[in-house]
Amino acid sequence: MRAFIGILLNMSLVRKHLFHSYWDTTHFSQDMPVFRKTFKLETLKLILRFFHVSDRNKEPKWCSPEHDQIYKFRPVFDHLNATWSQQYKLPCTISIDESIDGFKGRHNLVKYIRIKKHYQWGPKEYNLCDAKTGYCFRTLYHASGMPTSVHGQPYKVCETLMSGLFERNHHLVVDNYYTSVPLCEEMLKKGVYVIGTVQANREGLPQAMKQKLKQKGDIIACRKVGMLAINWMDRKQVRLLTTHASAKQVEVVRRRYGETRTIPQVVQE
């Protein structure tokens, strides 16, 4: 079984167009003897055909409330999440974002996200990662019937991924899909600071955040107890919401041109 898993992991590291290409000996420059020495092609296909990690007899029916779209690999998924969190200690700055696992086959988890550049088709997952190294600490698949809250599904995703990490003064960096006033307020109560871009139509934002700025460098800052909203004009208009940074501006040097420019401190962080 270890050899079987090792072969699958090697396939993800060395990409080829066709499955049987790993056993192809036509071109010596593309020959990979480790696959032939470990498994015959037909043997590996048979293992893949009958390989299961869950009990099919206990699988909830499709129409039942207990139905789980990732039931077939739920044991492996839970084991990976537990192992990732045990083997790594998260630093102060962490981030949550969604990604697509490239897959164009037929499956009820497959989604299409046009703005994703790496993969646009495949299962969608939400990842809690180290903001500097990119280490995935915890992941959550997007499936039908996901739990939600009165503050919306993005809030519930953040709350689920952050479970067990409250009251540690983490700085959570998110994009405008997740950032909202309720998220900042509730996370601040639980000892987590939030920094992220925010959409202008979010409920609870002041009217100044919806104002259109024209000149580059213009900035509007609004403060509420424990929360700061910034409307800043760079090449495009940027709206930020944070519970950590201040409204002051700092000077930075652009590496490419050596020019000095002034930006909000929250952008630098």
Buried (B, 14 or more C-beta within 10 A) or exposed (E): EEEBEEBEEBBEEEEEEEEEBBBBEEEEEEEBEEBBEBBEBEEBEEBEEEEEEBEEEEBEEEEEEEBEBBBBEBEEBEEBBEEBBEEEEBEEBBBBBBBBBEBEEEEEBBBEEEEBEEBBBBBBBBBBBBBEEEBBBBBBBBBEEBEEBEBBBBBBBBBBBBEEBBEEEBBBBBBBBBBBBBBBBBBBEEEBBBBBBBBEEBEBBEEEBEEEBEEEEEBBBBEBEEBBBBBBBBEEBBBBBBBBBBBEBBEEEEEEEEEEBEBBBBBEB
